[in-house]
Amino acid sequence: MKKVFKQAFLATVPVMTGYLVLGFGFGIVLKSNGYGILLAFLMSLLIYAGSMQYVAIGLLSGGASLITTALTTLMVNARHLFYGVSMLDKFKGTGKRKPYLIFALTDETYSLECAELPNVAEENRSDYYFLVSVLDHIYWITGSVLGAFAGSVLKFNTEGIDFALTALFITVFVEQWLSSKDHIPALVGVAASVLCLVIFGAESFLIPAMLVIALILCLYKGEKKNA
């Protein structure tokens, strides 16, 4: 278990640096909108969705209805439907840990768990997935609480802080590109996203892009199996 923990920790170091900064920014923005440290902790513990937590601040401040909140959450996190489908085989045999693994499947955690794991023994994969999920969750909670605390004692200009989310996505993409020999899935993701952005616009491209990516990658996976 000690070896698996070390492997999980080393794998999550890039996410740790991003989550501490990004969570810190979330805590500051939340505090600047009049909410306290306890809410920062509870949102990061129970919601645990980086981009949606930033959006949730605006929904809370604007008094959005339950229906509006539910639809917004569905649109923002729709990509997780495809994440979950692709992890069905990996999460088999995880037992009581499976509900938490599903809950904790953020973008960054997904990128680590779907990567090739030549150094992790097959019988240790379940422990590895669980530890990666827990560590990433702890990083996010820690950053959020520290940010809310800092926001309560210091004055910050919060303009542009949410760009940290974009920076983290780029970092994870580069890390996955460097750690994988097969770059076709990454190229498919970029090409499909750009194409759908041009066709559907910035407000509506996400779900079509995810559908196109899922379809192409399913066909690609089928061809690899046949080969």
N, C-alpha and C positions, 0 to 999 in steps of 0.2 A: 504493500500500500504506500510505503514511503517513496518508493521509486516512481509510482504512478502519480503521486502528489507532485513530485519534482517535475515530472514531464508536463503535467497540467499547468503548474505555475509558470514554467518557462514559456509554454505556448501562449499563456494569457498575458504576458508582460506588455505586448503592444496594446492590448485592449485595456489593461490597467492604466497605462499612461493616458489613453484617450478618455476612458470613463471617469477618471478622477477630474480631468479638466472639464469635460462635458457636463458631468454631474455637478461640479462646482458652479459652472455657469447656470445650470438649471436652478440650483439653490439660491443663487443671487437674484435671478429674475423673479423667482417665486416670492422671495422676501421683499423685493422692490415693489411687488404688487399687493403687499400688505398681509401676506400669509407667513406663518411661523415655521420654526424648525421641526416641530412634531409633524406637520403636514408634509414637509419635505421627506421626512423619514418614512411616513406611511405610504405616500405616493410611490416612492422608490421601492419599498418593500412589496406592496400589493399590486400596483399597476405595472411598474417595471417596463416601461416602453419609452425609450428616449425621446423620439420625435413627438410621440403622442403626449408625453408629459409637458413638453413645451407648448403644444397646441392647447392642452387642458388648462393652462394658466389663463389663456385668453377666453376660453369657454367659461371658466369660473368667474373671471372678472366681468364678463359680459352678461352673466345670468342666463346662459343658454339652456334651452329645454332639454329634457331627458332624450327625446327623439332626435334632436339635433346632435346631441353628444354621442348617441349610439351610432348614427349614420356617419358622423365625422370619424369616429373611431374605426368603423368598418372600412372606410375609404383609406384612411392613413395606414392601417395595419393589414390591408387585404393581401399583401405579399406573403404574409405568414401562412396563409392557406397552402401555398405552394411549398413553402419551407417544410411544413408538417408532412405533406405527401411524400416528399423526397427522403424523409427521415424514418419512414415506417420500418424499413428493414433494420436500420441501425439501432432503433429503440426496442427491438424485440428482445425479450428476456431480461429487461431492466426491472421488472417487478414493481414494487411499491414506489420506486423512484420515477417511474414513467410520468405521472401527473406533473411532478415538479420539472422534469426535463422538458415537457411540452410547454409549461408556463414560462420557463426561463430561456426559451429559444429566441433570443434577440438576433439581430442581423450579424453582430460580431461573433456571438457564440455559435451561430449556425455556420459561419465561415470556418471556424476552427474544427467543428465536429464533422463537417462534410469533407474536410481535407483528407488527403492520404495520410495514413498513420503507420508507416513501416516500422517505427521504433516502439510501438505499443502492442503488446501481445494481445491476441484475440480474446483471451479469457479476462483481460484487464480493461477491455474497451468500455464496459458498463461503468466501472469506477472512474475511468478517465472522463467520460461524458459528464458524469455527475459532478466531479470536482471542477471541471472547466465551467460548468453552469453556476455552481456555488461561488467560485472565486470571482467570476464576472459580476455576479449579483452583488457581492460584498463591495467590489470596487465602486459600483454605481451608487449604492447606498451611502458609502463613505464620502464620495465626492459631493453628493447632494446635501448631506448634513453639514459638511464643512462649508459649503457655499452659502447655505442658509445662515449658518452661524456668522460667517464673515460679513454677510449682508446686513446682519443685525448690529454689527459694531463699526462697520466702515461704509462709506458712501461710494457707490460704483456707478459709472456710466455703462448701462447694459446694452447700448447700441452695438449690434454686430456679434454679440456673444453666441447667438445660435448658429453662427457659421462653423463653430467647432464640430457640429454634427456632420457637416459636409466634409470637413477635413478628416474626421475619423473614418468615414466611409472610404475615402481615397487611400488612407493608410492601410486599411484592411484589404482593399482590392490589390494594392501593390504587394503586400505581404503574401497573399494567397497566390498571386501571379509568380512570385519568386520561389515559393515552396512547392509548386506543382509543375510537372512536366507537360501536362495536357492543358493548353491554353484555349482550346476551342470553346469550352463553356463560357469563359470570360469574354472572348471575342463575340460570341453569340449574344451575351447579355448587353454588351456595349452597343453593338449594331442594332439590335432590336429596340433598345431604349431610345437611341437617336432617331431611328425611323419613326417610331410611334410618337416621339416628341414633335417631329416635323408635321406628322399627319393630324394628330389629335390636339396638340397644344400642351402647354405646361400644366394646365389645370386638370387634364383628363387622360394623360398618356400612361399613367402608372399601371392600371389594371390591364389595358390592352398589351402593354409591353410584357407584363408578367405572363399573360396567356400565351403570347408568341414564344417567349423564352421557354416556358414549360413544354409546349408542343415540340419545338425544335430539339430540345434536350432529351425528351422522351424518344423521339425518332433516332437521335444520335446514340442514345444508350442501347436501343434495340439493335442498331447496326453493329455496335461494338460486341454485343453478346453473340450475334450471328457470326461475326468474324472470328 
